[in-house]
């Protein structure tokens, strides 16, 4: 198992190295006299995009385009991201439905009426363009759909296996899914929430655990070109908000009493603790959001930074060190994909347990 994991990590690092190398080569060709910008390259790979950029071939990008869906003051505009031809300079204008659009740093702007080019201020922000409502299918959104389809396939297939089995012995995919479900139930839900109250929270806990884990794994596969869903702050914010809402509405009388009027302490201390406990209600989901986002993003940034050393020092002699350390971080990343899913699920279950805990006499 360790050997197979190492092979997967090695292949991942080598493919990632190939992607970084080709993108760096393209950057250096376009900017002959400018030095390699490691920060720009790293942020380009970490942030979301409107297409899956696979590789450069004969100075032409090979990519999978995704639909761009914009709501402007003139109505709905739908077109393919290939219209921009990977030109992120802001000079190429796409005209659709009477509107003029430009793409700057993966953000699509609508030019004001009468404008034929982008005008920038001192901070290099567009002055004659505005942001329309963007409902585009980005690569992170696309990969979330893929994750949902995969989850439905896993659980529906497992349920059918159990239905057909006479002795309830899991086989095939069900044999893989059942130990994980039992683990979440026996090691997370029951200890954190309680034997009598855990069942109604199991669907959410299982969904969160598998959804985060699968998306983390997809984020390590280079062919998806860094579709790092868990490294998107909006994604982690949404999950944390779901946990916050469930916790808030699950809170019983004992839970709210401990927040607004802590029992068993002097009245001056009750008044002192109340604002602290109120702040704690909101800091818990914030910590969930930042923890998942930071841990997943940090691993990708470290690997890309290590690969960037080759181009910063402009010598291949650095490559053995960069690849070796990247391989080490890649193996850690494989473990982190499951650990972060586990931590998010554990903390969510812990908050549910705190909200539903009965008063002890």
VENUR-V842761 format. One record per run of one state. SS is the DSSP state (~ for helix, > for strand, _ for the rest). FROM is the first residue (numbers start at 1). TO is the last residue. If there is no record, write none. Layout:
ss->SS from->FROM to->TO
ss->SS from->FROM to->TO
//
This chain:
ss->_ from->1 to->1
ss->~ from->2 to->30
ss->_ from->31 to->37
ss->~ from->38 to->46
ss->_ from->47 to->50
ss->> from->51 to->57
ss->_ from->58 to->59
ss->> from->60 to->65
ss->_ from->66 to->66
ss->> from->67 to->72
ss->_ from->73 to->74
ss->> from->75 to->80
ss->~ from->81 to->84
ss->_ from->85 to->93
ss->> from->94 to->96
ss->_ from->97 to->98
ss->> from->99 to->104
ss->_ from->105 to->106
ss->> from->107 to->111
ss->_ from->112 to->119
ss->> from->120 to->120
ss->_ from->121 to->125
ss->> from->126 to->126
ss->_ from->127 to->128
ss->> from->129 to->131
ss->_ from->132 to->132
ss->> from->133 to->134
ss->_ from->135 to->138
ss->~ from->139 to->164
ss->_ from->165 to->172
ss->~ from->173 to->193
ss->_ from->194 to->198
ss->~ from->199 to->218
ss->_ from->219 to->221
ss->~ from->222 to->224
ss->_ from->225 to->232
ss->~ from->233 to->250
ss->_ from->251 to->252
ss->~ from->253 to->260
ss->_ from->261 to->266
ss->~ from->267 to->313
ss->_ from->314 to->315
ss->~ from->316 to->356
ss->_ from->357 to->361
//
